[in-house]
Amino acid sequence: MKLYDGMRLMNTQEALQGSVIHHLRYTLGRDWKKASIRDLYWAVSLSVRDRLFERLFETENRYRQGGVKRVYYLSMEFLMGRALGNNLCNLELHDTFKTALEEMGVDLEEVQECTADAALGNGGLGRLAACFLDSMATLGIPGYGYGINYEFGHFRQQFCKGYQRETSDNWLKRGNPWQISRPEEACLVPFFGRIAHTRDKKGDYNPMWRDWEMVVGVPFDMPIVGYGGQTVNTLRLFSAKSSEEFDVEIFNDGDYHEAVKNKISSENISKVLYPSDYFHAGRLLRLVQEYFFVACAIRDIAQTFLRSFDNFDIFPDKVAIQLNDTHPALAIAEFMRYLVDEKALPWERAWSITERTFGYTNHTLLPEALEKWPVSLMEFVVPRHLQIIYEINRRFLEQITLQWPGDEELVRSVSLIEEGEEKQVRMSHLAMVGSHSVNGVAALHTELLKNHLLPDFYRLWPKKFNNKTNGVTPRRWLLKANPGLASLITEVIGDGWIRDLRKLKALEASAEDSEFLKRLMAVKRANKERLAARIWSDAYVRVDPDSLFDVHAKRIHEYKRQLLKALHIVHQYLMITEDDICPEVPRTFVFAGKAAPGYKVAKQIIKLINSIATVVNAHPKARRFLRVAFVPDYRVSVAEKIIPGADLSEQISTAGTEASGTGNMKFAMNGALTVGTCDGANIEIMNEVGRENIFIFGHDVAGIRALREGRDYNPWDIYENDPSVKRILDAFSGNLFCPEDPGLFSWIFEHLLYGRDTYYHLADLSSYLLIQQEVDRCFLDTRKWAGHVVKNIANTGTFSSDRTILEYARDIWGVSPAL
């Protein structure tokens, strides 16, 4: 059996079978004829990993020989999803492996179901980071991810009597074949301690950080393969370990718990994603996590640089560091500490290097979401870094005062320190001051950053600000997630779209081809059948694949307005049950998404939707036209089932609140039509696909701002003057959806009417109900609907993360592909 072609493993069916059998026998100690499905999963994964590391070594050798500039993407989240199927897809080995395993009597699809989602993220932020890694590898850009190797990722979501219940997601409990531990490259990270105010031999102030506690950061490497397998980059995740396993003397004295206390405390750092910051201990742990990961990353990046170069003045020519939101902003202070304290660089020289190295991506338009840390907490955790931040701020404000003397309001606005009863460090300000680039993630978002959220910084540095509209990888979200549609597209226009999504534009020529439209809708029908089966298995709701699948799948938050969708369903239900008016188009309403454990309103919205589902799905008449299903535990592998089966994509955030969104792109790419507000990237989708191929409703940003600033928006006026709105809200003030728990949903009535309707649900409700009628009329005309679907798919080429990464590389990082 020939396994190698020269020095590289072969990819013939025979070689793949031999590789699997080899790992079963010699790595796992199993006879393949007696192997369990999980044994087979490991053997197949290790066989694929062998091929990844071959290419990783080749990639690194190419980078070293070329002396390339490297990009380091720092993110608290990397929502990677399942690795096996994605790696097979990008190596173009799926079909070969499938056939090879079939000859062994093994079903590859069954094997893939054994893998756990890499639970390293919460939502869009982490999924974007995963897409970016895929695109950098596909394009041949030397790009590396840095984050935390969380033992327990984002929680598993279950429903108990309609309420969200969180359980731990120990995704690593059975090991992870895709990670390689690198303990020999561990980093030492100091915490806590105090500052000794000493002076050097010249009499200059020379602060010393003393009495710190040390934690070890152990890197775990995950290979990231680009499409075609030519480039394999690395995602490096750090696990926290104690610098001392346990105190033997205390152990021998019989106090076993005290002996391992430091070990337990240290390893808690990488235990769980986003500890609740509702309590002090949670906030402390979250700050410790942020510092731990950037300290590991900065030291690791510097060591990589020093293997090839010895002059930090060329560091920005060889290294670009991108901060994915504010969570890694402490990297700026840590890099300054490293250059000034450890490498003895003068402050001005160190600051110039730092500013030219870092870029910052903002991901929020909500002022309350801009991260801040109490000065007292930061002084406790990282006292030296707080000193550095104060010095950065002092020098920065000196410049401001010189340029705009007497403008105290400007000084107050841009200061890194927010004054108040408790002083806070503004992490977004640190990120902006310490970076040469600040970018938003959609055209509207960037304009709102410049003119409304951060206008004073834009006034200072207009050239720093730029836009990089988000994108998603078509390999994961079309080629892998929707093989039926991918095959049809390739048959019609070739496979060039996989690497260059703009080539989907050629599909538009088939928008009037009856035979093509028929085949396209057959693919959608098959995807809906698979989704219907998933809804039954996970949510225990029987749904009709011939109904319109209306999907709202994203994190549960008031600004994303799952509640507005619920109001629409109640409206439909009341029309059927009270007015005897039945919709011409039956609908299946599909929800998916998690609420943050401490976000009470979001969790109440989940309970509301589940209670509406219980009533609607049980009503003998309503259930003929409406079904409601909340699919639990939304994650990447679930999204891969939901998105291809959607007819209608709900992107209904209050205008001016969603930075960009990437779910909207995935749905459109897979042939779902969008109903949405003029918010985030919805606007750019509309511009690409055409206003006639998308359903836009509601107030735009200017309209919402007028309502907010005019202070004359009164939801009571809408309630009293619109009978439909009144009936919907009265249903909540009564017990229609909570017969066994009277008054359970009266909070909605009070929240929208007495709470001033912060996210303007009622202001947009009538427009939303009207646009849904237009959706129905369009869906009834199958050919017309199919034509809209084609035009959506054909015009989503700009929303590839490949385009986004090329823009980052050109405008911010100054790097080129190294193929």
N, C-alpha and C positions, 0 to 999 in steps of 0.2 A: 504494500500500500504506500503510494507516494504522497507524502505530506508536505514537502517543501519544494518550492521553485526557486532555486538559488538559496538565498538567505531568508526568503519570505514564505510564510505558511500559504499553502494553496487553498483555493476556495471551491474545489470540485466537490460534488456530492460525496464521493468516497473519502476525501480528505476531511470534510466536515463530520462525517459519521465517525471516522477514526479519532478525531479530536474529542468528540463527545464521549466516546467509549473510554478513551485515555483518561479523561478527567473523572469519569465515574469510578474507574478502577483505581487510579493512582493518586488522585487528589481527594476523593470522597470515600474511597474504600468500599465501593458498591459494585455488585455484578449488575450490568445494565439490564439483564432480563428480570431482575428482582427489584429494580430501582423504582422508588415512588415518583410521583409527578414532581414533587419538590426536589428530589435528587436530580431529576432530569432538568429542571429549571436551572439549578446550579451548574450542572455540567454544560448545558447550552450556553449559559451566560459566561462561564469561564472560557469556553471556546471562542466566543465573540470577543471577550476581553483580551485574549491573546493577540488577536488581530488588531485590536485598538492600540495596544501598547507597542506593537511593531511599528505602526504608523506614527505613534507619539514620539518614539525615539528618532524616527526619520525627520519628523517635523522639528524637533528641538535641535537636531544637528543642522538642519537647513537655516534655522533662526540664528544659531551661533555663528555659523560660517558667514552669514550675511550681515552680522552686526546690527540686526534690526532694532527699531524702536518698538517697545512693548507697551501694550495697554493693559491696565489693571482695573477691573470693574469691582468696586467695593459695594456690597449690598448686604443688608441684614436678612434678605430673603432670596432664595433661589427655588422657585416652585417648579421642579424638574419633571414631575410625573414619573411614569414608568420608563425604565431605561432600555429594556431588552428590545421591544418593538421598534423604538426610535433608532437605536443603534443598527439594527438590521436594515431598517429603511435607508438610513444614510450611508451604510456600507453597500447598499444595493444587493443584499444577501437574503432578503426575506424569502423570495420564491425558491431559491436554491436550498436554503435551510429547511423550508417547509417540505419540499420533495424528499430531501435526505432523511428527515425525521419520519415522514410517512412510510418510507421503506423499512424503517425500524419499528413501525407500528405505533408511532407517537404523533399526537396532534399538537402542532406548534401553537395554535390558538389557546388550547388548554394549558400548555406550558406557560404562556405569557400571562395568563390570569393568576398565576402563583405569585407574581411579583407585587411588591408593595409600592404605592406612590411614595416617592421621596418627599417626605412631609416637611420641607424646608422653607415653606412660605405660606402666606395668608391669602393672597389674591393677586390683583393685577400687577403690583410692584414686583413680586417674585416671579410671576409668569413672564413679564417683560424681560427681566434679567435672564431667564432661561432662553427666551427667543434671541436675545442679543448674543449669547454664547454660541448658539447654533449658527447664527449669521456670520459671526467673526470667523468661526472655523470653516464654514462653507466658502467664504470669500478669501480665505488664506491670510487673514489679519492676525498677527500675534497677540491674542487677547486672552486674558486669564481672569477668572472669577475668584473673589475672596469672600468668605463668609464664615458662619458658625455651623459646626456639625451637630445640630440639635439631636439629642437622643429621643426626645419626645417632641414631635413637630406640632403643627396645628391640630387641635383636638378633633376627635371623631364626633360627629353629630348624630344623635339619636333623638327620636321623638317619643315622649311619654305623655299620653293623653293630650297630644298636640303641642306640648311644650318642648323647647330645645333642652336636651340634656347633653352635657359634655363629658366624654370619656377620653382617657389618654390614648394617644396614637404612638405607640412604641414601634415605630416603623423599622427599627434596627434590631428588634428582639430575635430575629432569625438570621441575623447577619446581613451583609450587603456585598454581593460579589463584585460590585462596580467600584469599590473603594480600595485603595492601597494605603496602609498606614506608613508614615514616614517619621518614626520617632527620632531618628538620627538628625532630623532637621527641625527639632522642637525649638520653640521660642520661649524665653523667660520673660514674664510680664510682672512688673512690680505694681502693687496696689497699696493704698492707704499711707500711713506714715506721716511725716512732718517735714517742714522745710527749716533747715539750719541756715541762718543768715550769716554766712561767712564771707571772707575776703581772700583774694588770691595774693600772690607774692608782690604784685604791683599795687596792691591796696584797692583794687577794683572789687565791686560787689560780685560775689560768686556763690549763689545759693546752692545748697546741697540737699538733695532729697534723701532722707534717712528713715530708718526704722520701718521700711516697707515690708509687706508680705509678698512672697513670690508665688506665682502660679505658672505652671508649664502649659504651653499651647502646643498640642501635638497635631501636625497636619495630616489630613486624609485627602488623597488625591482621587478625583473622579475624571476619567477621560471624556472629552467632549469632541465628538467626531463631526466634521462637516460633511455635507452631501458629496458623495463620490469617494470619500475616505482618504483624500489626498492630505488633508490637514487634520491633526488631532491636537487640540489645546487642552488645558487643564482647569478644572474647578477645584480649588484648594479650600477645604473646610477645616476649621480648627476645633478640636475637642480640648476642654480644660482638664488638667490633671494636677494633683497636688505635687509640690516640689519635694515633699517627704511623704512616703506612703503611710506611715504611722509612727508614733513615738513609742519605741520599744520599752523604754524605762517605765512609762505610764502603763503600758500594756502589762508588763510583768508585775506591776503593783496591783493589778486586778481591775482597773478602771478602763474597760474595753471600749466603751463609747467615747470617752475623752481621748483615747489613743488615736482614734480614726476621725476625730471631729474636723481637723483641718482638711483631710482628704475629702470628706463629704462636702464641706463648705466650698472647697475649690471646684469640685466637679459639678456642683449645682449650676455653675456659670453656663455650661453648654447643655444643661438638662432639658430646657423647654423653650420653645419659641414664644416671645412676647409674654413674659410673666405679667399678671395683672398689676397695673400701676395704681390701683384703687387704694392700696395700703403702702406705707412707707417701705416695708421690706421688698415689695414688688418693684417700686421705683428704684430702690437701691440696686436690686439685681439687674434691672434693665440697663441702668447706666454702666454697671460693671460689665455687662455683656458688650455694650457698644465700645467701651474702651478696650476690653480684652481682644476683640476681633480686629480693631484697627491697629493696635499695638503689634499683634502677630503679623498682620499684613505688611505694615511699614517695615518691620525688621526683615521680613522675608524678601520683600521687594528690594531693599537696600543690599542684602546679601547677594541676591542674584545680579544686581548691577556691579557689585564689587568683584565678582568673579571675572568680569571682562574689562572693567574700567577702574581707574583710581582717582579720577578727578570729578568731584561733585558738581563742578561748574557745567559739565555737559549732561548732567542728570536729566534736565527737561528735554534734551535732544534724544534721549534714549528711553525715557519713561513718561507715560501719561497715566494719571490716576483719575478715574471718574467716580464721583460720589453719587450713588443712587439714592437721592433724597437726603435728609439731614442726619439720618441715623449714623452714618460714618463720618460726620463732620469733625469729630475729635481727631481724625487722622491728620488734620492740618496742624493742630497743637502738638500732636505726637511727633510728626515729622520735624517740626521746629525744635522740639526737645532733643530729638536724635541728632540733628545737625549742630545745634548750639552746645548741648551738654556733652554728648559723646564724641562728636567729631571736631569740637572746638572751632566751629566756623563763626565769624563775626555775624552779628544779628542781621545787618543789612544784606549781606551776601546770602545768608540762609533764607531770608524772607523772599528775595528775588527768585531763588531756586524753587521755593515752595509755591509761590504764586504762579510761576510759569508751568508747574507740573500738574496742578489740580484743576479739574472742571467739576461743576456742580449742576445736577439736574433736579429741578423742583417738580414735585408731583402733586401739589395741592393748591386749591384756591380758598380753602377755609382758614381764616386767620387762627382759629383755635387749634388747628392741626399743625401749625408751625412749632416745631419742638423747642422747648425751653427746659433748662435744668436749674434748680435752686443753687445759688452760689454756695450755700452751706453744705449741700450734698456733694457738690463737685469738689469742694475743699477737703471733704472727708475721704473721697475715693481717689482723686488725682490732684493733690495739692500743687504739685509742680506745674501741671497743665493749666490750672486756674491762674497761676502766676503769669504764665506765658500768654494766656488769653487777655489778661488785664494789660499786659505790655503791648500786645497787638492793638488793643483798643485805644490805649493811650496815644500811640504813634498815629493811628488812623484818625482819631479825633483832632489831633494837632494839625493834621493836613486839612481837615474839614474847616477848622477854625481859621486857618490862614487863608483858605480859598473863599470862605463865606463868613467873614468876621461878624460876630453879633447875632448869628442865626441860631439861637439856642434851641428852637423847635427842631431844626434839622439835626443838630447834635443829639438831641434826645431821641429822635426818630431812628437814626442809623446806628446808634451806640450798640456794641455787642452786649452791654449790660442793661437790662430793663430795671429801672428803679421802681421801688414800691415798698410795700410793707415787708415783702421778702424779695430780695434781689434775685434776678434770674439771668442766666446766660442764654442769649438767643442763638440757637445753633444755626439757624438759617443765615443769620448775619455773619457768623464766623465762616460759614461755607462760602458766602458771596465775597467777603473781604479777602479770603485766602485763595480764591480761584481766579483764573484768567478768563473763564467762560461761565456764564449762567444761562441755562436753557430751560424753556418750557417744553411741553410734550404734545402740543397741538397749537395751530395758528391762533385760535381764540384765546387759549390758555396763556400763551406768551404775551399777547396784547394786554390781557387783564393783569398779568404780573407787572408789566411795565407801567401801566396807567392807573392801577387801582390797588393791588396788593403791595407792591414794592416800588412805588413811584419815586421815592427819594433816592434809592439806589440806582434806578434807571437814569435819574437826573445826573448822578455822579458819573456813571459809566455806561453811557448808551451803547458803546461798541462792545461791551461785555455780553450784552443780552442777545440771544438768538433762539430761533425755534428749531426743534427737531421732532416733528410729528412721529408718534409711536408707530410701530409696525409689529407684525407677527410673522413667525416663520411658516412658510407654506409647506415645508416638509412635514412638520408635526400636524399642522391644522388643516391640511387638505390632502396631501399625498398619503399620509398615514391614517388620519382620522376618517377620511372619506374615500376609500379606495375605488368605490364604484364610480363616483364623480370624477376622480383623478384619471381613471382609465378612459372614460368617455372623452374627457378633454384632450388627453394625449392622442387618442384615436383621431380626433378632428383636427388638431392644430400641432401635433408633435409634442415632445417632452421638454422643449426648451424652457417652458414656463416654470419648471421646478427650480431652476437656477435664476431665472429672470422673469418675475411674475408679471412684468409689464406685457409680456407676450400673450397673456390672457386676452388682450384687446382683440386679437384675431378671432376670438370666439363670437364677437358681436355680429359678425357676418352671418351667423347661424340663427339669429334672433327671429327670423321669419321662416325658417326651415321646419315644416310641420313634422317631418320624421325625426329630426334632432330634438325638437321640443317634446315629442312623445317619449323618446328615450330618456331625456333629462328628467321628466316628471316620473318616469318609472324608477329611476335611481332614487329620487326623493321618496317615492312610495316605499321602496325597500328599506330605506333608512328610517322611515317613520314606523314601519313594522318592528324593526329592531328596537327603536326607542320605546314603542308600546310594550314590548316584552320586558324591557328594563323597568318601566314605570310599574308594571304589575309585580315584578320580583322585588322591587325596592320600596314602593309606596302602596302596594296592594290596591291599586285602582285600575279597573278595566277601561281602556280607552279605544276609540275607533280611529284607525289610521287614515280613514277618509275625511275625518274632521280637520279643521284648521288647527295646527299645533302652534299655539300662541305662548311664547317662552320668555320668562323673566328670570334669568340666571346670572347672579352676581352677589357680591357681599351684601348683607342686609343692612341698610342704612337709610335714615329718613330722607337724605338728599337724593338717593337713588329711586325713591318713591314706589317701593313695592305696595305701599298703602294706596296710591293712586290706582294701581292695577286692581287692587281689591275692591275699590269703589266701583270700578267698571263692572266687575263680576257681579257685585250686589245689584247694580242697576239692571243687568241682563236677567238675573234671577227674579227680581221683582216684576219686570215686564212680563215674564212667562207666567209667574204664579198669581199675580194680581190683575194684570191687564189682558191676560190670555193672548199676548203678542209673542209669537215664537220666531226666533231668528231664522233667516234663510240659510245661514251657514252655521252648522254645529261647530263648537269649539272645544278643544282640549287646552286648558290653561295649565302650563307647567311652570312651577317655581323650583328654584334651587339656590342655595346660598346659606352661609353661616352668619350668625350675629356674634359679635364680640361678647365673651362671657359676662362682662360688666355693663353691657349696653342694654338697659332694661326696656326701653321703648322698642328697640329692634327685636328683642325676644318676644315682646307682646305682639308685634306684628306677625311673627311666625305663628304664634298661637292663634291669632285671628284668622290667618289664611287657612290653617288646618281646620279650624272650626267651621269656616265657610265651606271648605271641601266636604266636611262631614254632612252638613245640611244639604248642599247642592247635590252631592252624589247619591243621597238617599231619597231625594224627592222623586216620586214616580213620573212626573211630567218633565221637570227641569233636567233630569239626568239624561233625557233623550237628546237634549241639545247642548248641555254644558257638562263638562267634567273638570274637576280641579284636582291636581296632584302636586304635592310638594315632595320632590325627590331628596332624600336625606344625604348628608355627608358629601356635599359638592366638592369635587377635587378634579385634577387634570383628567384622570381616566374616565370619570363620569362625564365631564365636559365633552370628551371625545365621542361619547354616545349621544349626548343631547344635541349638540350643535348641528351635526349633519341632518338631524331629523326635524329641525325647526322650520316652520313656514314663516313665522312672524317673529322678529327680534325686537324686544321691548327695551328701548334706550331712552328712558323717560325722566332723566334727572332734571331737577330745577335748573333752568338756564343760568350758567355762570358758576356752577358748583362742581361739575365733573371736569377734571383737568384734560383728559383725553378719552380714556376707555380703550380697551383692546378687544373686549368681547364683541363690540359692535362690528369690528373688522372681521373677526372669525366667523360670525354669523353671516355677514354679507358674502364673504368668500365662499361659503358653503351653500349659497342660494336661498338664504332667508331674506325676506324684505324687511326693511327697518321701519318701525314707527318710533319717532323720536322728536325731542326738542332740539332747538338750535343751540346745542351745547357740546363742548369738547370736540372730538373728531367727527361727531355726527355731521357737522357743517362741511368738513372736507369730504366725507363720504357722499353727501348730497351733491357737492360740486363735481365729484368724479362720475357718479352714476347718473346724474341728472335729476332735477327736482321732480320730474314726472315718474321716477322709479323709486321713490321713497315717500313715506308718509310723515310729513312734518306738521306739528301742531304746537299750540301754546305760545306763551310769551317768550320773546327772545331776551337776551341779557339786558338790553336797554329798557324793555318793558318791565322786567322784574325789578330793575334798579329804580324805575319810576314809582313802582308800587311801594318799594321799601323806603325810599327817600321822601316820597310824598306824604307818608304816614297817614294816608287817608284810606288805605286798604282795610276794608271791614268785611271779614268773611260772613258776618251776620247778614249783610245786605244780600249776598248771594244766596244764603240759606233761605231768607224770607221771600226772595223774588223768583227763585227757580224751583218749581215744584219737584223736579227730578232730584235735585240736590237735597231738598228738604226730606224727601222720602228715603233717600239713601242714609242720611245721617240719623233720621228718626229710627231706622232699623237698628242702629247701634245704641241709641239711647234706650231702646227696648231690649228684649231678650230673644230676638229671633234666632241669633246664632249662638246663644248660650242658655238654652232652656234649663239646663241643670245647674247653672251657676249665674243666677240673675245679677245683672249689673256689671258683668265681667268686662264688657266692651264699651261701657259708658265713657271711658276715658277718651275714646276716639272723638266722640261728640264734643267733649270739653277741650280736647287737645286742638281740634281744628277751629272751634268757634271762640272759646275763651283764651286759648293759647296763641291766638293771632296767626295760626297757620303759617308757621315760620318758613316752610318750603313751598307754599303757595299751591297746595293741592286743589283747593276750591277755585282758585283763580284760573287754573288750567283745565278744570274738569269738563266743562261744557265743550271746549274745543277738542278734548280727548275723546269724548263720547261721539262727537261728529266724525272725527277721523276714523274711528273704529267702524262706523257705518260705511265709510268709503272703502275700508279694507274688505268688508263683506262683499260689496258690489264688485270689487276687482277680483276677488277669489272665485266668485261665481262664473266668471269668464276664464275658463282654464287656459285657453290659448294666450289671452292677454296677460294673465298672471305669469305664465311660463316665460313670456317675452320679457317681463320685468326681471324675472329671476336671471335670465341670460345676461341682461345688461348690468345687473349687479355684479355677477361673477366676473364678467369681462372687464369691468372697470375698477377692480380692487387691486390692480397691480401696484399702485403707489403705496399700498399699505403692507408691503413686505418689509420685515425688519432688515432685510438686506439693504434696501434703499436707506433706511434710517441709519444703519451702521456706516454706510459709505459717506453719509453726510457728517456724522460724528468724526469719522476718520479724516475727512477733508478739511472741515471747518474748525474742529476743536483739538483733535489729537495729533494731527500732522503725521499720520502713518499711511503706509501703502500696503497692499497685499504682498505677501512674501511667498509666492508659489514656485 
